Amino acid sequence: MSNMSNGNTSRANGETSELKAKALITEKQLEKLAQDTGERLGEITSDIVNSTSQRFQMGRDYVSENPVKGVVMAATAGLVVGGIATWVMRRRSNE
């Protein structure tokens, strides 16, 4: 009976050691995944910021070169947004 008990204990200790090793590997994999994901998100954010900055500068350059068209475009955009906002507010007040 003692031999059976020792055999079961050895097997349990072996399985426990195996589980600990797998947990450490999984932990390292998760750390690597988190680091890679963070780096990738940083790259994506940088790309978005750079793209937005370039487009903003292009818009500023266009308006500097064509001030009348810039004013007309801004006024048109304001009228469209104002018209949509008025339409939405009227619908809400009628409900």
N, C-alpha and C positions, 0 to 999 in steps of 0.2 A: 504494500500500500504506500509505503514511503517513496518507493521508486516512481510510482504513478504520480504522486504529488509533486515530486521534484521535476518530472518530465513536463507536467502541466505548467509548473511555475516557469521553467526554462522557455517553454513555448510562448507563454504569456509575455515574458520579458522580451523575447525576440520580436513578437508582434508589436509590443509597445515601442521598442526601439525603431522598428520600421515605420510606425505611424509618426514618431517624432521626426524622423529624417524626412518623410514626405511633407510634414507640416513646415519644416524649415525651407524645403525647396519651394513649396507653394508661397511662403512668405516672401522669399527672394524674388519669385516670379511676379508677385503682386507689386512689390517695390519697383521692379524694373518697368512693369506696365504703367504704373502711376507716373514714374519719371518720364518715360517715353511719351505718354499722353500729355503731360504738362509741357514738355518741350514742343510737341506738335501744336498744341493750342497756342503757345507763345508765338510760333512761326505764323500760324493762321492770323492771329491778332495783329502781328506786325504787317503782314500782307494787306489786311483790311485797312489799317491806319495809313499805310503808304499809298494804297489805291485811292482812298478817300482824300488824302492830302493832294494827290496829283489832280484828281477831278475838281476839287475845290479851286486849285490854282488855275486850272484850265478855264473854269467859269469866271474867275476874276479877270483873267487875261482877256477873255471874250468880251466881257462888259467894258473893260478899259479900252479895247479897240472899237467897240460898237456901243457907245453909251445910250443912244436913243433906242436901239433894239433891246438893250438890257432893261431899260425902264418900261418899255412896252411889254416885255415878257413878264416882268415882275407884277405889273398892274393886271395883266391878264390872269396870272396865277392867283393873285389876290381876289379878283372877281369870281373866279371859279370856286375857290375855297370858301369865300363868303357866301356864294349862292348855295353851295352844298350845305353849309352850316345852317343857313336860314331855312332851307327845305327840311332838314332834320329836326330843327327846333319846332317848326310849325307842325310837323307830323306828331311830335311828342305832346304838344299842347292840345291837339285835337283828340288824342286817345283818352 
